C-alpha cells in the first residue's frame, strides 16, 4: 500500500489497519474493488500522479461540493473517517 500511495500522491505513509472494503462503479460499467487503510503521512509532497487531474487536502465539509465516486461518501461515513 505504501508504494502505491507514493506513486499516486507523492506521499510517504506508514500503513495502518484496514478501515473497510467496497465495490465502487468504474468506467464503462466496470466494478472497482477498493480496500481503504488508515495511514499516517511521514514525508513527501502531495502531488497528482499522471492518472489524476488534482490532488489536495480537503475537510469533511468540503466533500459534499466535490464530484465523488457514487457511494464513496457513504462508505467513508460508515468507516468513521468522516462525520455521517
Gaussian input, Z-matrix of N, CA and C with variables (Angstrom, degrees):
# hf/3-21g

backbone

0 1
 N
 C     1     B1
 C     2     B2     1     A1
 N     3     B3     2     A2     1     D1
 C     4     B4     3     A3     2     D2
 C     5     B5     4     A4     3     D3
 N     6     B6     5     A5     4     D4
 C     7     B7     6     A6     5     D5
 C     8     B8     7     A7     6     D6
 N     9     B9     8     A8     7     D7
 C    10    B10     9     A9     8     D8
 C    11    B11    10    A10     9     D9
 N    12    B12    11    A11    10    D10
 C    13    B13    12    A12    11    D11
 C    14    B14    13    A13    12    D12
 N    15    B15    14    A14    13    D13
 C    16    B16    15    A15    14    D14
 C    17    B17    16    A16    15    D15
 N    18    B18    17    A17    16    D16
 C    19    B19    18    A18    17    D17
 C    20    B20    19    A19    18    D18
 N    21    B21    20    A20    19    D19
 C    22    B22    21    A21    20    D20
 C    23    B23    22    A22    21    D21
 N    24    B24    23    A23    22    D22
 C    25    B25    24    A24    23    D23
 C    26    B26    25    A25    24    D24
 N    27    B27    26    A26    25    D25
 C    28    B28    27    A27    26    D26
 C    29    B29    28    A28    27    D27
 N    30    B30    29    A29    28    D28
 C    31    B31    30    A30    29    D29
 C    32    B32    31    A31    30    D30
 N    33    B33    32    A32    31    D31
 C    34    B34    33    A33    32    D32
 C    35    B35    34    A34    33    D33
 N    36    B36    35    A35    34    D34
 C    37    B37    36    A36    35    D35
 C    38    B38    37    A37    36    D36
 N    39    B39    38    A38    37    D37
 C    40    B40    39    A39    38    D38
 C    41    B41    40    A40    39    D39
 N    42    B42    41    A41    40    D40
 C    43    B43    42    A42    41    D41
 C    44    B44    43    A43    42    D42
 N    45    B45    44    A44    43    D43
 C    46    B46    45    A45    44    D44
 C    47    B47    46    A46    45    D45
 N    48    B48    47    A47    46    D46
 C    49    B49    48    A48    47    D47
 C    50    B50    49    A49    48    D48
 N    51    B51    50    A50    49    D49
 C    52    B52    51    A51    50    D50
 C    53    B53    52    A52    51    D51
 N    54    B54    53    A53    52    D52
 C    55    B55    54    A54    53    D53
 C    56    B56    55    A55    54    D54
 N    57    B57    56    A56    55    D55
 C    58    B58    57    A57    56    D56
 C    59    B59    58    A58    57    D57
 N    60    B60    59    A59    58    D58
 C    61    B61    60    A60    59    D59
 C    62    B62    61    A61    60    D60
 N    63    B63    62    A62    61    D61
 C    64    B64    63    A63    62    D62
 C    65    B65    64    A64    63    D63
 N    66    B66    65    A65    64    D64
 C    67    B67    66    A66    65    D65
 C    68    B68    67    A67    66    D66
 N    69    B69    68    A68    67    D67
 C    70    B70    69    A69    68    D68
 C    71    B71    70    A70    69    D69
 N    72    B72    71    A71    70    D70
 C    73    B73    72    A72    71    D71
 C    74    B74    73    A73    72    D72
 N    75    B75    74    A74    73    D73
 C    76    B76    75    A75    74    D74
 C    77    B77    76    A76    75    D75
 N    78    B78    77    A77    76    D76
 C    79    B79    78    A78    77    D77
 C    80    B80    79    A79    78    D78
 N    81    B81    80    A80    79    D79
 C    82    B82    81    A81    80    D80
 C    83    B83    82    A82    81    D81
 N    84    B84    83    A83    82    D82
 C    85    B85    84    A84    83    D83
 C    86    B86    85    A85    84    D84
 N    87    B87    86    A86    85    D85
 C    88    B88    87    A87    86    D86
 C    89    B89    88    A88    87    D87
 N    90    B90    89    A89    88    D88
 C    91    B91    90    A90    89    D89
 C    92    B92    91    A91    90    D90
 N    93    B93    92    A92    91    D91
 C    94    B94    93    A93    92    D92
 C    95    B95    94    A94    93    D93
 N    96    B96    95    A95    94    D94
 C    97    B97    96    A96    95    D95
 C    98    B98    97    A97    96    D96
 N    99    B99    98    A98    97    D97
 C   100   B100    99    A99    98    D98
 C   101   B101   100   A100    99    D99
 N   102   B102   101   A101   100   D100
 C   103   B103   102   A102   101   D101
 C   104   B104   103   A103   102   D102
 N   105   B105   104   A104   103   D103
 C   106   B106   105   A105   104   D104
 C   107   B107   106   A106   105   D105
 N   108   B108   107   A107   106   D106
 C   109   B109   108   A108   107   D107
 C   110   B110   109   A109   108   D108
 N   111   B111   110   A110   109   D109
 C   112   B112   111   A111   110   D110
 C   113   B113   112   A112   111   D111
 N   114   B114   113   A113   112   D112
 C   115   B115   114   A114   113   D113
 C   116   B116   115   A115   114   D114
 N   117   B117   116   A116   115   D115
 C   118   B118   117   A117   116   D116
 C   119   B119   118   A118   117   D117
 N   120   B120   119   A119   118   D118
 C   121   B121   120   A120   119   D119
 C   122   B122   121   A121   120   D120
 N   123   B123   122   A122   121   D121
 C   124   B124   123   A123   122   D122
 C   125   B125   124   A124   123   D123
 N   126   B126   125   A125   124   D124
 C   127   B127   126   A126   125   D125
 C   128   B128   127   A127   126   D126
 N   129   B129   128   A128   127   D127
 C   130   B130   129   A129   128   D128
 C   131   B131   130   A130   129   D129
 N   132   B132   131   A131   130   D130
 C   133   B133   132   A132   131   D131
 C   134   B134   133   A133   132   D132
 N   135   B135   134   A134   133   D133
 C   136   B136   135   A135   134   D134
 C   137   B137   136   A136   135   D135
 N   138   B138   137   A137   136   D136
 C   139   B139   138   A138   137   D137
 C   140   B140   139   A139   138   D138
 N   141   B141   140   A140   139   D139
 C   142   B142   141   A141   140   D140
 C   143   B143   142   A142   141   D141
 N   144   B144   143   A143   142   D142
 C   145   B145   144   A144   143   D143
 C   146   B146   145   A145   144   D144
 N   147   B147   146   A146   145   D145
 C   148   B148   147   A147   146   D146
 C   149   B149   148   A148   147   D147
 N   150   B150   149   A149   148   D148
 C   151   B151   150   A150   149   D149
 C   152   B152   151   A151   150   D150
 N   153   B153   152   A152   151   D151
 C   154   B154   153   A153   152   D152
 C   155   B155   154   A154   153   D153
 N   156   B156   155   A155   154   D154
 C   157   B157   156   A156   155   D155
 C   158   B158   157   A157   156   D156
 N   159   B159   158   A158   157   D157
 C   160   B160   159   A159   158   D158
 C   161   B161   160   A160   159   D159
 N   162   B162   161   A161   160   D160
 C   163   B163   162   A162   161   D161
 C   164   B164   163   A163   162   D162
 N   165   B165   164   A164   163   D163
 C   166   B166   165   A165   164   D164
 C   167   B167   166   A166   165   D165
 N   168   B168   167   A167   166   D166
 C   169   B169   168   A168   167   D167
 C   170   B170   169   A169   168   D168
 N   171   B171   170   A170   169   D169
 C   172   B172   171   A171   170   D170
 C   173   B173   172   A172   171   D171
 N   174   B174   173   A173   172   D172
 C   175   B175   174   A174   173   D173
 C   176   B176   175   A175   174   D174
 N   177   B177   176   A176   175   D175
 C   178   B178   177   A177   176   D176
 C   179   B179   178   A178   177   D177
 N   180   B180   179   A179   178   D178
 C   181   B181   180   A180   179   D179
 C   182   B182   181   A181   180   D180
 N   183   B183   182   A182   181   D181
 C   184   B184   183   A183   182   D182
 C   185   B185   184   A184   183   D183
 N   186   B186   185   A185   184   D184
 C   187   B187   186   A186   185   D185
 C   188   B188   187   A187   186   D186
 N   189   B189   188   A188   187   D187
 C   190   B190   189   A189   188   D188
 C   191   B191   190   A190   189   D189
 N   192   B192   191   A191   190   D190
 C   193   B193   192   A192   191   D191
 C   194   B194   193   A193   192   D192
 N   195   B195   194   A194   193   D193
 C   196   B196   195   A195   194   D194
 C   197   B197   196   A196   195   D195
 N   198   B198   197   A197   196   D196
 C   199   B199   198   A198   197   D197
 C   200   B200   199   A199   198   D198
 N   201   B201   200   A200   199   D199
 C   202   B202   201   A201   200   D200
 C   203   B203   202   A202   201   D201
 N   204   B204   203   A203   202   D202
 C   205   B205   204   A204   203   D203
 C   206   B206   205   A205   204   D204
 N   207   B207   206   A206   205   D205
 C   208   B208   207   A207   206   D206
 C   209   B209   208   A208   207   D207
 N   210   B210   209   A209   208   D208
 C   211   B211   210   A210   209   D209
 C   212   B212   211   A211   210   D210
 N   213   B213   212   A212   211   D211
 C   214   B214   213   A213   212   D212
 C   215   B215   214   A214   213   D213
 N   216   B216   215   A215   214   D214
 C   217   B217   216   A216   215   D215
 C   218   B218   217   A217   216   D216
 N   219   B219   218   A218   217   D217
 C   220   B220   219   A219   218   D218
 C   221   B221   220   A220   219   D219
 N   222   B222   221   A221   220   D220
 C   223   B223   222   A222   221   D221
 C   224   B224   223   A223   222   D222
 N   225   B225   224   A224   223   D223
 C   226   B226   225   A225   224   D224
 C   227   B227   226   A226   225   D225
 N   228   B228   227   A227   226   D226
 C   229   B229   228   A228   227   D227
 C   230   B230   229   A229   228   D228
 N   231   B231   230   A230   229   D229
 C   232   B232   231   A231   230   D230
 C   233   B233   232   A232   231   D231
 N   234   B234   233   A233   232   D232
 C   235   B235   234   A234   233   D233
 C   236   B236   235   A235   234   D234
 N   237   B237   236   A236   235   D235
 C   238   B238   237   A237   236   D236
 C   239   B239   238   A238   237   D237
 N   240   B240   239   A239   238   D238
 C   241   B241   240   A240   239   D239
 C   242   B242   241   A241   240   D240
 N   243   B243   242   A242   241   D241
 C   244   B244   243   A243   242   D242
 C   245   B245   244   A244   243   D243
 N   246   B246   245   A245   244   D244
 C   247   B247   246   A246   245   D245
 C   248   B248   247   A247   246   D246
 N   249   B249   248   A248   247   D247
 C   250   B250   249   A249   248   D248
 C   251   B251   250   A250   249   D249

   B1=1.4367
   B2=1.5224
   B3=1.3234
   B4=1.4629
   B5=1.5325
   B6=1.3297
   B7=1.4716
   B8=1.5214
   B9=1.3271
   B10=1.4635
   B11=1.5288
   B12=1.3252
   B13=1.4670
   B14=1.5213
   B15=1.3254
   B16=1.4586
   B17=1.5260
   B18=1.3366
   B19=1.4620
   B20=1.5211
   B21=1.3302
   B22=1.4654
   B23=1.5254
   B24=1.3541
   B25=1.4609
   B26=1.5239
   B27=1.3317
   B28=1.4569
   B29=1.5183
   B30=1.3414
   B31=1.4657
   B32=1.5221
   B33=1.3252
   B34=1.4593
   B35=1.5224
   B36=1.3316
   B37=1.4577
   B38=1.5189
   B39=1.3301
   B40=1.4540
   B41=1.5239
   B42=1.3171
   B43=1.4674
   B44=1.5190
   B45=1.3224
   B46=1.4464
   B47=1.5209
   B48=1.3212
   B49=1.4598
   B50=1.5314
   B51=1.3143
   B52=1.4546
   B53=1.5189
   B54=1.3398
   B55=1.4669
   B56=1.5162
   B57=1.3354
   B58=1.4526
   B59=1.5178
   B60=1.3236
   B61=1.4592
   B62=1.5216
   B63=1.3219
   B64=1.4624
   B65=1.5188
   B66=1.3092
   B67=1.4589
   B68=1.5208
   B69=1.3325
   B70=1.4565
   B71=1.5233
   B72=1.3432
   B73=1.4579
   B74=1.5277
   B75=1.3196
   B76=1.4531
   B77=1.5187
   B78=1.3039
   B79=1.4583
   B80=1.5271
   B81=1.3205
   B82=1.4710
   B83=1.5228
   B84=1.3486
   B85=1.4530
   B86=1.5137
   B87=1.3190
   B88=1.4658
   B89=1.5303
   B90=1.3008
   B91=1.4606
   B92=1.5230
   B93=1.3182
   B94=1.4588
   B95=1.5217
   B96=1.3301
   B97=1.4569
   B98=1.5248
   B99=1.3217
   B100=1.4567
   B101=1.5255
   B102=1.3208
   B103=1.4634
   B104=1.5210
   B105=1.3331
   B106=1.4635
   B107=1.5235
   B108=1.3314
   B109=1.4567
   B110=1.5186
   B111=1.3034
   B112=1.4434
   B113=1.5209
   B114=1.3201
   B115=1.4599
   B116=1.5210
   B117=1.3167
   B118=1.4560
   B119=1.5195
   B120=1.3246
   B121=1.4609
   B122=1.5265
   B123=1.3385
   B124=1.4643
   B125=1.5199
   B126=1.3370
   B127=1.4535
   B128=1.5094
   B129=1.3172
   B130=1.4527
   B131=1.5172
   B132=1.3275
   B133=1.4580
   B134=1.5209
   B135=1.3304
   B136=1.4554
   B137=1.5268
   B138=1.3339
   B139=1.4598
   B140=1.5130
   B141=1.3248
   B142=1.4594
   B143=1.5215
   B144=1.3317
   B145=1.4685
   B146=1.5272
   B147=1.3221
   B148=1.4621
   B149=1.5247
   B150=1.3277
   B151=1.4670
   B152=1.5295
   B153=1.3407
   B154=1.4636
   B155=1.5293
   B156=1.3242
   B157=1.4564
   B158=1.5265
   B159=1.3509
   B160=1.4506
   B161=1.5233
   B162=1.3118
   B163=1.4656
   B164=1.5157
   B165=1.3398
   B166=1.4594
   B167=1.5124
   B168=1.3251
   B169=1.4515
   B170=1.5179
   B171=1.3233
   B172=1.4654
   B173=1.5245
   B174=1.3070
   B175=1.4578
   B176=1.5240
   B177=1.3141
   B178=1.4640
   B179=1.5244
   B180=1.3179
   B181=1.4646
   B182=1.5300
   B183=1.3187
   B184=1.4634
   B185=1.5226
   B186=1.3265
   B187=1.4640
   B188=1.5271
   B189=1.3219
   B190=1.4667
   B191=1.5224
   B192=1.3186
   B193=1.4617
   B194=1.5305
   B195=1.3429
   B196=1.4647
   B197=1.5253
   B198=1.3232
   B199=1.4755
   B200=1.5331
   B201=1.3305
   B202=1.4615
   B203=1.5153
   B204=1.3143
   B205=1.4592
   B206=1.5202
   B207=1.3407
   B208=1.4610
   B209=1.5258
   B210=1.3325
   B211=1.4551
   B212=1.5135
   B213=1.3307
   B214=1.4635
   B215=1.5233
   B216=1.3236
   B217=1.4667
   B218=1.5282
   B219=1.3153
   B220=1.4648
   B221=1.5171
   B222=1.3246
   B223=1.4638
   B224=1.5222
   B225=1.3223
   B226=1.4629
   B227=1.5286
   B228=1.3283
   B229=1.4643
   B230=1.5305
   B231=1.3367
   B232=1.4674
   B233=1.5265
   B234=1.3138
   B235=1.4637
   B236=1.5252
   B237=1.3486
   B238=1.4712
   B239=1.5318
   B240=1.3333
   B241=1.4629
   B242=1.5210
   B243=1.3378
   B244=1.4587
   B245=1.5301
   B246=1.3053
   B247=1.4637
   B248=1.5224
   B249=1.3475
   B250=1.4824
   B251=1.5196
   A1=110.84
   A2=116.86
   A3=120.10
   A4=111.45
   A5=116.98
   A6=120.45
   A7=110.75
   A8=116.97
   A9=121.31
   A10=111.07
   A11=117.38
   A12=120.67
   A13=110.10
   A14=117.48
   A15=120.76
   A16=111.00
   A17=117.52
   A18=121.26
   A19=112.30
   A20=117.13
   A21=121.32
   A22=114.00
   A23=117.90
   A24=119.51
   A25=115.00
   A26=118.00
   A27=120.98
   A28=113.60
   A29=117.17
   A30=120.91
   A31=111.87
   A32=116.42
   A33=122.48
   A34=106.60
   A35=116.83
   A36=120.09
   A37=111.17
   A38=114.71
   A39=122.92
   A40=105.91
   A41=116.33
   A42=121.78
   A43=110.98
   A44=114.93
   A45=121.94
   A46=111.32
   A47=116.30
   A48=122.64
   A49=112.02
   A50=115.36
   A51=122.19
   A52=109.02
   A53=116.81
   A54=121.25
   A55=111.28
   A56=116.45
   A57=120.00
   A58=111.49
   A59=114.78
   A60=121.16
   A61=108.71
   A62=115.72
   A63=120.42
   A64=109.54
   A65=115.30
   A66=122.25
   A67=106.35
   A68=116.31
   A69=121.56
   A70=110.12
   A71=116.93
   A72=119.64
   A73=111.27
   A74=115.17
   A75=121.25
   A76=110.09
   A77=116.85
   A78=120.31
   A79=112.09
   A80=115.79
   A81=122.94
   A82=113.10
   A83=117.31
   A84=120.75
   A85=115.43
   A86=117.89
   A87=120.11
   A88=110.16
   A89=115.68
   A90=122.03
   A91=108.13
   A92=115.79
   A93=121.22
   A94=108.34
   A95=116.91
   A96=122.13
   A97=108.40
   A98=116.00
   A99=122.02
   A100=109.67
   A101=116.05
   A102=122.62
   A103=106.40
   A104=116.87
   A105=121.32
   A106=110.20
   A107=115.08
   A108=122.12
   A109=110.05
   A110=115.88
   A111=121.61
   A112=106.85
   A113=117.71
   A114=121.20
   A115=109.47
   A116=115.64
   A117=122.20
   A118=107.13
   A119=116.55
   A120=121.26
   A121=108.62
   A122=115.41
   A123=121.30
   A124=112.95
   A125=116.95
   A126=119.99
   A127=111.43
   A128=115.36
   A129=121.27
   A130=111.82
   A131=114.32
   A132=121.22
   A133=108.14
   A134=117.25
   A135=122.48
   A136=110.85
   A137=116.21
   A138=122.65
   A139=108.79
   A140=116.79
   A141=121.57
   A142=109.92
   A143=115.95
   A144=120.78
   A145=108.57
   A146=116.22
   A147=119.65
   A148=113.85
   A149=118.59
   A150=120.55
   A151=112.47
   A152=117.52
   A153=121.28
   A154=109.83
   A155=115.41
   A156=120.40
   A157=111.78
   A158=116.47
   A159=120.00
   A160=109.79
   A161=116.50
   A162=123.01
   A163=106.54
   A164=116.84
   A165=120.33
   A166=110.20
   A167=115.44
   A168=121.60
   A169=107.31
   A170=116.62
   A171=121.32
   A172=109.51
   A173=115.70
   A174=120.58
   A175=108.87
   A176=116.56
   A177=120.78
   A178=110.52
   A179=117.66
   A180=121.51
   A181=111.62
   A182=118.05
   A183=121.85
   A184=113.30
   A185=118.27
   A186=121.12
   A187=112.55
   A188=117.38
   A189=120.99
   A190=112.16
   A191=117.99
   A192=120.85
   A193=113.02
   A194=117.74
   A195=121.28
   A196=110.90
   A197=117.08
   A198=120.68
   A199=110.36
   A200=117.11
   A201=122.18
   A202=111.57
   A203=116.84
   A204=123.06
   A205=108.39
   A206=117.13
   A207=121.81
   A208=110.71
   A209=116.21
   A210=121.41
   A211=115.66
   A212=118.32
   A213=120.89
   A214=112.29
   A215=118.51
   A216=121.25
   A217=110.72
   A218=117.54
   A219=121.47
   A220=112.29
   A221=116.99
   A222=120.03
   A223=111.33
   A224=117.62
   A225=120.67
   A226=111.11
   A227=116.93
   A228=120.50
   A229=110.75
   A230=117.34
   A231=121.41
   A232=111.55
   A233=117.42
   A234=121.65
   A235=111.83
   A236=117.17
   A237=124.01
   A238=112.34
   A239=116.42
   A240=120.98
   A241=109.73
   A242=116.19
   A243=122.63
   A244=108.52
   A245=117.81
   A246=119.20
   A247=110.52
   A248=117.26
   A249=119.92
   A250=112.08
   D1=-41.44
   D2=-178.68
   D3=-60.16
   D4=-40.39
   D5=178.99
   D6=-63.29
   D7=-43.17
   D8=-179.27
   D9=-64.98
   D10=-42.60
   D11=178.33
   D12=-62.03
   D13=-43.32
   D14=178.46
   D15=-60.69
   D16=-45.48
   D17=179.80
   D18=-63.84
   D19=-39.43
   D20=-173.78
   D21=-86.34
   D22=-24.65
   D23=-173.11
   D24=-129.28
   D25=-14.08
   D26=-175.06
   D27=80.69
   D28=5.24
   D29=-177.79
   D30=-101.37
   D31=139.80
   D32=170.59
   D33=-90.37
   D34=132.61
   D35=-178.00
   D36=-133.06
   D37=154.18
   D38=169.49
   D39=-99.56
   D40=122.40
   D41=-175.35
   D42=-75.85
   D43=138.88
   D44=177.73
   D45=-116.86
   D46=-153.89
   D47=-175.42
   D48=-76.07
   D49=157.36
   D50=174.71
   D51=-68.32
   D52=125.93
   D53=176.90
   D54=-85.65
   D55=-39.42
   D56=-179.49
   D57=172.68
   D58=170.44
   D59=177.59
   D60=-126.67
   D61=155.50
   D62=-178.90
   D63=-155.68
   D64=156.79
   D65=169.92
   D66=-110.24
   D67=116.41
   D68=-177.12
   D69=-115.12
   D70=149.80
   D71=-179.83
   D72=-68.88
   D73=134.89
   D74=177.49
   D75=-111.24
   D76=-173.77
   D77=179.82
   D78=-66.16
   D79=148.90
   D80=175.25
   D81=56.77
   D82=35.03
   D83=176.15
   D84=78.84
   D85=7.26
   D86=178.48
   D87=-75.81
   D88=163.45
   D89=175.81
   D90=-115.99
   D91=132.36
   D92=179.94
   D93=-107.11
   D94=122.93
   D95=175.32
   D96=-83.95
   D97=121.76
   D98=-176.39
   D99=-116.38
   D100=133.30
   D101=171.63
   D102=-122.94
   D103=115.09
   D104=-178.46
   D105=-102.76
   D106=131.71
   D107=-179.06
   D108=-119.19
   D109=150.04
   D110=170.68
   D111=-69.61
   D112=140.11
   D113=178.91
   D114=-146.75
   D115=149.30
   D116=176.75
   D117=-116.21
   D118=127.02
   D119=178.87
   D120=-72.64
   D121=127.72
   D122=-179.48
   D123=-115.10
   D124=-6.48
   D125=179.57
   D126=172.51
   D127=-176.69
   D128=179.57
   D129=90.30
   D130=-179.40
   D131=179.94
   D132=-133.31
   D133=126.27
   D134=-176.87
   D135=-61.91
   D136=125.67
   D137=178.19
   D138=-155.02
   D139=145.06
   D140=177.58
   D141=-71.84
   D142=135.59
   D143=175.57
   D144=-78.39
   D145=179.84
   D146=-175.55
   D147=-66.24
   D148=-16.36
   D149=179.76
   D150=-101.05
   D151=12.03
   D152=179.91
   D153=-128.39
   D154=143.74
   D155=178.77
   D156=-81.99
   D157=-25.95
   D158=-173.99
   D159=-157.66
   D160=154.08
   D161=172.17
   D162=-143.78
   D163=128.23
   D164=-179.16
   D165=-160.96
   D166=159.08
   D167=174.49
   D168=-86.55
   D169=137.47
   D170=176.66
   D171=-135.60
   D172=157.51
   D173=174.61
   D174=-86.13
   D175=164.50
   D176=177.08
   D177=-58.81
   D178=-35.41
   D179=179.40
   D180=-64.77
   D181=-30.34
   D182=-179.95
   D183=-74.60
   D184=-19.75
   D185=-175.82
   D186=-58.65
   D187=-37.40
   D188=-177.56
   D189=-62.07
   D190=-25.50
   D191=-178.09
   D192=-92.28
   D193=0.48
   D194=-177.71
   D195=-102.99
   D196=150.30
   D197=177.14
   D198=-79.39
   D199=89.81
   D200=-177.55
   D201=-89.75
   D202=155.65
   D203=171.60
   D204=-58.51
   D205=138.70
   D206=179.64
   D207=-51.04
   D208=128.22
   D209=176.69
   D210=89.56
   D211=-15.53
   D212=-174.61
   D213=-61.35
   D214=-45.72
   D215=-178.26
   D216=-59.52
   D217=-39.73
   D218=178.33
   D219=-64.12
   D220=-42.67
   D221=177.98
   D222=-64.02
   D223=-43.73
   D224=179.98
   D225=-61.27
   D226=-39.91
   D227=177.53
   D228=-67.51
   D229=-42.44
   D230=-179.49
   D231=-64.08
   D232=-32.01
   D233=179.49
   D234=-87.35
   D235=5.42
   D236=178.58
   D237=63.00
   D238=31.16
   D239=175.86
   D240=-87.39
   D241=-32.78
   D242=177.43
   D243=-129.35
   D244=161.11
   D245=176.11
   D246=-64.90
   D247=150.84
   D248=-179.45
   D249=-66.39

